[in-house]
Amino acid sequence: SRTYVITGAASGIGKVTAEILRERGETVIGVDLKGVDVAGDLSSHEGRRAAAGEAAQLAGGTVDAVIACAGLSVMKPVTVAVNFFGMAEFLEALLPALGRSEAPRAALVSSMASLQPVSTALVDAMLAGDEEQALSLAGSLAEASPESNPIYSSSKRAISRWVRREAPTAAWGGAGISLNAVAPGTVVTPMTKDLLASEQGRAMTDAYVPMPLNSHQGAESIAHLLIWLTSVENTHCAGQTIYCDGGVDTVLRGDDV
Ligand code: NAI
């Protein structure tokens, strides 16, 4: 069996992914704020390093796959800390453990929101690895417009671009480690529960996130793709963000390929 480290394993997409893998007899080490194998806070440098270290230790030093789901959708600076740095820095910390696997893979959850308007300065600060600057820029955006700002979309644009930049490098592709992302549309999880509970919330969501194919999706639709991306069978996907979103990408981007 293979050993998977899954962040955000206490809820939603991460939880369902962990359940399916365990049912198949795989070993899963869940990471989340609480209620899983490794309790850790991915919003801080120390939390990421400690959680990655503990997960690698529980895995006995060799990790076959990392699936990074932990994320937030609040329009506040902490979303930058978890959605971008909580994925990028956590994954980097597990590179040595992935390097010991015979078929190492990593997949993370971006979003169709990566296609929505972003703050270029904020995206650039994240990609430069400047967390202090990124948090400060996000703080200004949140202050200027607490109800509606590009913090979430910027965090997802940055993580999709990070995957694309890192996948061909010596550390990842050159070391035989496949790195990709998945971009969902509106997934029915605790994250979207309140929004989808009211008629008005649903109408607003569907205006921003048009899903012509089958409308809102269950977490398992994303889980199965994450599982394939991190399987032994995936030998050649590199740096992709795969839109599994009921067609949002085709509506928003049209011919832009
Ligand atoms: P969820 O809220 O059900 O699960 C997210 C998990 O991340 C929670 O268990 C939470 O405790 C954990 N988490 C949050 N902050 C953390 C921190 N500082 N340290 C450790 N763990 C932390 O949400 P869901 O829907 O399962 O989301 C998973 C991923 O999918 C997120 O990255 C989200 O942005 C992304 N996504 C979700 C969509 C949706 O419609 N639900 C759409 C597109 C992307």
Residues whose N, C-alpha, C, O or C-beta is under 5 A from the ligand:
A	BS01	NAI	G8 A10 S11 G12 I13 G14 D32 L33 G40 D41 L42 S43 C69 A70 G71 L72 V82 V109 S110 S111 M112 P184 G185 T186 V187 T189 P190 M191 T192
